[in-house]
Amino acid sequence: MRRILEIAGCTLIDGTGRAPIPDATLRVVDGRIAAVWRNGERPADPQGPAEQVVQARGKTVIPGLIDAHCHISYGEGKTAEEVDIYGGPEWAAVRAVWNAQKVLQSGVTSFCDPGSTWNVAVTCRDAINNGMFDGPRILAAGRHISADGGFADYFPSWLGMPVSAEGVLCSTSDEMRREVRRQVKNRVDLVKISGDSQAQDTRLDAGPCFSAEELSCIVDTAHGLGRKVTIHSRYAKTVAAAARAGVDWVIHASYMDPGDIGLLLDRQVPICATMTYTANIVQHGRDVGVDPNYIEVKKRELDALVKAHRKAIEAGVPMMAGSEAGFAVTPYGQWHAREIELMVELLGMKPLDAITAGTFNNAKAFGWEQEVGSLQPGRWADLLVLDGDPMADIRVLSDRKRIAAVYKGGELVPRADSLPTRRRMGHERSLAVSSVPLNR
Ligand SMILES: [Zn+2]
């Protein structure tokens, strides 16, 4: 028995960057889009009449959002210790599937998890795909591959990198090759590299924590096994080295050298700015007790990023949208579309282009463009029905009340009126007695 649904009379933004189609209707057969037409151009319906017709006059329909950067295992940690040490794998996995429901309900029908503690992202992906829980489609990485003194190598050397940490320390090409093979055996979709060296001075571009040969080793091994590769790269030298090594996209690129834009263009390497975490610290950090020095560091980074990315966009470098949801400053289900707003507010992108970044461009980078990311025949009917026009006001994407419906695979996603909340357990928190000194 075929299930046929029509969503009728909407303004359709199909995600490809084409102009919106007024008075459009979508036909969905067995969860996938079968046809799209304007009023009066109704095509034949070889499958017969629809069982259900949703009237969407006055509403805008867009593809379900794709968040290219959501760490489902991090549990909204306030510190590196909370993310990397506390909780345990069982707790992190259960917490992740619970949080994934919030992500889906906010209108994100797919996301990439570029770096997981344990193998939580893979487990969460499988549990959702298996029909055990509601949640978005997930492109899942394992632990970040890091090198000595690299990003994610946070703890003192006498502790090493705990097995629970988001990063995994590899010191030689052989160790890196072996770690990629091990992660692929454990069913990751992509490999995440922690690219930057951690200099004590945040103004210093110390270059990547890997040699060119090591980066190529990771990228070539992962590609040889049919997996995508992305890299944390705030600094210019890391961005350039990553592009030369052939990564599929670069994350942040905050201090990118405009002289390297041609390199990204030649190799068609998209940038996933992931500004939301940084912007939230700059804009709201004071209110939530962020260290003032860290706020200054982030302010400097955001200023640099805006300057560099405006040039990259002008030159035509493809842009992706990712929120860095999963930390205390970016809780699940709340900030995913903020990145698309920031692309408009800070980077000067047109709303339509920002929507394309958060849908089609992300799907293309994942290798999923035949499945999701646009509302064209053949794709899964992952879509949002909006009470409002995001071309006029992009903030509609973040407004839970104005997201009238979320569909994944042609099925209406059940949504609570407000996000579910929970009590934070003692075992997932840092062991702080007080956060400030008790001066007398
Ligand atoms: Zn991240």
Boltz pocket constraint, residues with backbone or C-beta under 6 A from the ligand:
constraints:
  - pocket:
      binder: B
      contacts: [[A, 69], [A, 71], [A, 114], [A, 115], [A, 324]]
      max_distance: 6.0
